[in-house]
């Protein structure tokens, strides 16, 4: 297998998921973002809530639980892995800090408020409907016309707002018209996390979680707020309608009119326009001029006129206010319901790219063969950190026994398989402090690329530069770069262009 195809195959193994848009529900997203906040680098002087070993254990456990789900689409598998991992991270953090449960559970207080607004609007319409004295009711009913006019004006503004949102330049600022739910959410949030703020560590964590969760929560609460406003408007009209009919059970409406400016002919046209929905639905004739003139100055005993008046305005409220507002509220409820169950993560951010690479690295196996250098605890830690940073924390790494000078002489390869399967990457590890010689390091590199065990694997040369960089110090950066350049050209000359440096 040539070097180029092998390198391409290796890059494919550790490539983070960039395509696909997997969605999840609100609770799953909260857990993932809370896990992200828990793993956020703490401020200087603050201890981390969980250590690297616990985070690594959560990654490995998630991979183990989904080991049989390899056939899933990459985006779907990544979503499930993030959810399983977040559950374990959050569970471990809750065991140490039970107060974090306040961040995990959605805030239900604001939903009670959203539910109370339509009820309050209905009571306002029912109890506040005092359209003059029932025995002397104006035919035009200015308060009812004000409700209808206000709603028609609101529809016009909503139509203009929808047209504005179609323009890219105005789309960014379209949410400003509904900043009230955002302010309400912030107020309730501040009260909720105030106990956490008393602890410096938990306060930092809560702020990090809020920064990530706020865009999702505010978008949802805008939907809930619009739904509540629509249903409140419908409830107000229903309350007024209920009051009209309830009052009519015990009181005889006396319908009439008087005006300094309007003439009977003017009022006839206006009444026919306002009662058109009722007349069309009930197949009633239009108002005649004689009927309008007969109602001038509130004549007594006109029961039929009162019933016709209640029916006409009830249908007008239903057509112009109740039905449109109910439908728009149902639409906002559906959008909020759909949005809360189809939330997507910002997978292009550094945190999720790293996790995607970690999960993808589970399919990557690396065999490291040190050459003429002992792998003590410090070097092993540097090697582990390098592999996690470059390939992902789930990569399977095997460190073979150290090769000494002279191993493999006589034409026999010193490289032996560490297991029955060929690793994805076979690495020969040198100390950067050593001077490369063709008869020693050069021969080892050639044996690495030509050994039978290297077939089907990518070959690489790594240089351990950490100790040399510390010994040279900052003032000898040029010497360090010259040494790296020397080894880079040496490895390429012996058939292995894939060279990496650990530390330095």
C-alpha positions, 0 to 999 in steps of 0.5 A: 500500500503506497504512502499517499493512500495510507495517509488518506485512509488514516485521515478518513478514520479521524475526520470529525463529522461535518455533514448531516444535521441530527436533531434532538429534544430539549432535555437531551440538548440541555444535558449535552450543553451542561456536560460542556459547561462542566468540562469548560476550563475553570478560571485560574485558581479554581479546581475542575469539577471532573478530571480528565480520567472521568471524562475519558471514562465517559467517552469510552463507556459511550463507545462501548454501549454503542459498539453494535451501532456502527451502521448508523449514519455518522451524524446519528451515531455522533448524536447518540454518542454525545447523549450517552456521554453527556448523561454520564458526565452530568450524573458524575457531576450531580453526585459531587454537586447536587445543586446542578440539578437546577440547571438540568431541569427546564424552568416551569415557572414561566410556562405557568405564566404563559398559561395564566395569561389567556385565563386572565384575559378571559376574566378581563373580557367577561368581568370588564365588559360594561358596554354602557348600561344594558338598557341603553346600548349603542348600536355601534358598540365602540368598545367592541369595535375597538377590540376588532380594530386593535386586532386588525391593526395587529394583523397588519403589523404581523404581515409587515413583519413577515414581509420584512423577515423575508429580507436578509438585511432585516432578518437579523433584527426581526427578533427585537419586536419580541424581546419581552419573553427574552427579558422575562426568561433572563429575569426568571433565570437570574433568580434560579441560578442565584443560589449557584452564584454563591459558589464561585465554581458553580457560578462559573459553570452556570454562566457557561451553561447559560451562554450556550443555552440562551439562544435555544431557550430564547428562541423557544420562549419567543414561540411560547410568548407569541402563542400566549399573546394570540390565545390571550387575544382570543380569550379576551374576545371570548370573555366579552362574547360570554358576557354579552350572552350572560347579560342578555339572559337576565336583561333586555338589551335596548339597542339604539344610536345617536350621533351629531355627525352621522346620518342614518344613511351613513350608519346603514352602510357601516352596520351592513359592513359590520354585520356582513359575516352574520348576515352571510352565515345566517342568510339574513337580509341587510339593514334597511334605512327604516330599521336604522331610523327606527332604532334612533333614540333607543325605542322601548320593547325592541327585543328582536333588535337586541338579539340581532345585535348580540348575534351579529357582534358575536359572529364578528368577534369570532370571525375577526378575532377568535378564530384567527387568533386561535389558529395563529396560536396553534401554529406557534404551539406547533412550531414551539413543539417541533422546535423543542424536539428538533434542536441541533448542536453547533457541531462546528465549534471546537468542543464538539469537533474534538468530541467527534474526533475522539469518537471517530478515533475509536476505529484507529489503532496505533502501534508505537515502536520506540528506538533506543529510548526508554519510555518512562512515566513522563514520556508516556504521559507526553506521548498520550497527550500528543496522541489525544490531541492529534488523533482523539482520546479513543485511539487504541495505542500499543507501545511495543518494546524498545528497539536497541541499536543492532536489532534486525541486523543480518537482514531480519526485521526487528518489527514484530506484530503486537497483535493479530490485526494490522494497526492503522498507524505504525510509528517509529519513535526517535529522540530528537536529541539523537543525531540521525545516521544512515546505518542506524536510524536510517536502516530502522526506518527502512525496515519499518516501511518494508517489514511484512507487518507494515503492509496495510498500515500507514508508517510514520516517524515521530520525534520526541522533542519535549526534553530537548526543547526544555534543555535548549530553552527559549533562546535556542529556538533556531537550533531546535528548528534546525534539528527538526528540519534535519530529521524531516529530510532524513525520514523523507530520504528513507521513504517515510514522509509522515513525520511528527514532533512531540513537544517543542 
